[in-house]
Amino acid sequence: MKLYYVYILKCSDELLYTGITNDLSRRFNEHQNGLNKNCFTFKRRPLELIFHQAFNNVNQAIYFEKKIKKWSRKKKLALANGDYNGLQILAECRNASHSKYNLDNK
């Protein structure tokens, strides 16, 4: 069975990079060795792999990667640190229009 990995790298400038691959070790080495000078991580080395999750379905991996690419830095770090309580708090809607804050419903 082929596995696909969604991963988060922490760059030397503290920025985060999210990607997907079918060979995590190879892909991390490509980033770390700067094989592509046009890559986001090229000028941000050295890198640290702070999170990865394996999927056996490429479509699920692509869906998850697209989802977390939209997340805030804090939310990505909570995921990488296994802080699931923090992740839940950061995922809550805090807009004034959210039903939780709508006093007309109470």
N, C-alpha and C positions, 0 to 999 in steps of 0.2 A: 504494500500500500504506500502510495506516495504522500508525503507530508508537505504542507505549505506553512510558512511561518510569517506572522506579523510581528514586527519588532520595532522597538524605540531605541534610538541612539541619543546619548547626551554628548553634545559637542564641547570642545574646549572653551567656547565662548558662552556656554550654558544653554544654548538653543537646543531644541529637540528635533529629531528627524524620525519620521515614521515611514516604514517601508514593508514590503512583502517579498518573499523569496521561497524557493523550494530547496535551497541549500544555505542554511544560516551561517555556517562557518565560512564557506566560500565568500558569501556576500559581505560579511563583516570584514574579512580580510581585504576585499576589494575597496571598501570604504576606507579602512585604516591605512592601506598602502597608497591611496590616492590614484587609483588606476584610471579614473575619469576626471579630468581637470574641470569639466563643466558641471560636475555633481555638486549639490548643495553642501556636502560635507568636505569637499576637497580642501578648502582653506580653513576648516574648522577642526582639524585634527590636532591632537589625538582624540579618539572617540571612546565612549564607554557604552557597552550594551547594557541597558538598564531594564529591559523587558522583552520577553518574547512569548508567544503562544502558538502552539501547533494546531493545525487544522488538517483533516483528511479530505476536505472538500474545498477546492480552489474558490468556488463562488462564496462560500462562507468566509474564507480568509479575505477576499477582496471586499466583501461587505463590511467586515470588521475594520479593516484598514481605512476605508473611506470614512467610516463612522468616527474613529478616534482621531483622524487627521483634523477633524473639525473641532475637537475638544480644546479647552484651554490648557495652558501649561500646567496649572495646578491640578487639573483633573487627570492629565497624563501621568504626572508624578505620583498622584495618589494610586493610580493603577499599578505603576511600576513598583511602588513601595508596599503593595498589598494592603493598602489602607482602604478597605471596602466601606467602612463607615464614612470616611471623608469623601470617598467617591460618590456615595449616595447623597450626602449633603450638597456636594458641588453640582450634582445632577438635578437638584430641585429647582423648579422655576421660581424666580423671585420677582417677577414682574408684578406691578401693582394690580394689573388686570387679572392675574391668576385667581382661580376660584377660592384658593386658600385665604386670600386677602380681601375677597369681595364680601363686604359687610351686609349687602342686600340679601344674601343667601342665609343669613343667620337669624 
